[in-house]
C-alpha cells in the first residue's frame, strides 16, 4: 500500500496479484492471504492490525473478515 492509496484500491490490487500467482501454481491458504494483507498495510493501520491479531487469538484469521474490517475502518 502506498501513502494516499485508498484501501479499496489496495485490496483490489492485492487480489489481482494473488490471483495471478494462483494461476501459475502459487496457492495461498486463507490465513496466509490474510497475513499478507495485514503486512502490506501502512503504519497508520497498526492499531487495526493489533486489534485483529488480539481478537483472533488462536483462531485462524479469515481473509474476508479482515478485508471487510479494513474497508469499514477506512470509511
C-alpha positions in Angstrom: 0.0 0.0 0.0 1.3 3.4 -0.8 0.6 6.6 1.0 -2.6 8.2 -0.2 -3.9 5.0 -1.7 -7.5 4.0 -0.9 -7.9 0.8 1.0 -10.4 -0.5 -1.7 -7.8 0.1 -4.4 -5.1 -1.6 -2.4 -7.3 -4.6 -1.7 -8.2 -4.9 -5.4 -4.5 -4.8 -6.3 -3.7 -7.4 -3.7 -6.5 -9.7 -5.1 -5.2 -9.3 -8.6 -1.6 -10.2 -7.6 -2.7 -13.3 -5.6 -5.0 -14.4 -8.5 -2.1 -14.1 -10.9 0.2 -16.0 -8.6 -2.5 -18.7 -8.2 -2.8 -19.0 -12.0 0.8 -20.1 -12.2 0.7 -22.5 -9.3 1.3 -20.4 -6.2 -1.6 -21.1 -3.9 -2.1 -19.3 -0.6 -4.4 -20.5 2.1 -6.8 -18.1 3.6 -4.6 -17.4 6.7 -1.5 -16.6 4.6 -3.6 -14.3 2.3 -4.8 -12.5 5.5 -1.3 -12.2 6.8 -0.1 -10.8 3.5 -2.9 -8.2 3.6 -2.1 -7.2 7.2 1.6 -6.9 6.5 1.0 -4.8 3.4 -0.8 -2.0 5.3 0.9 1.2 6.2 1.9 2.2 9.8 -1.3 4.2 10.3 -3.1 0.8 10.3 -1.0 -0.6 13.2 -3.9 -0.2 15.7 -6.2 -2.1 13.4 -3.6 -4.8 12.8 -3.0 -5.2 16.6 -6.8 -5.4 17.2 -7.2 -8.1 14.6 -4.3 -10.1 16.0 -5.7 -9.9 19.5 -9.3 -10.7 18.5 -8.2 -13.7 16.5 -6.4 -15.3 19.4 -5.8 -19.0 18.5 -8.4 -18.9 15.7 -7.4 -18.8 12.1 -7.7 -15.4 10.5 -10.4 -15.2 7.9 -9.5 -13.1 4.8 -13.0 -11.8 4.2 -13.4 -10.7 7.8 -10.2 -8.7 7.7 -10.9 -7.4 4.2 -14.3 -6.1 5.4 -12.8 -4.6 8.5 -10.2 -2.7 6.5 -12.9 -1.3 4.2 -15.1 -0.3 7.2 -12.2 1.3 9.0 -11.4 3.5 6.0 -15.0 4.8 5.9 
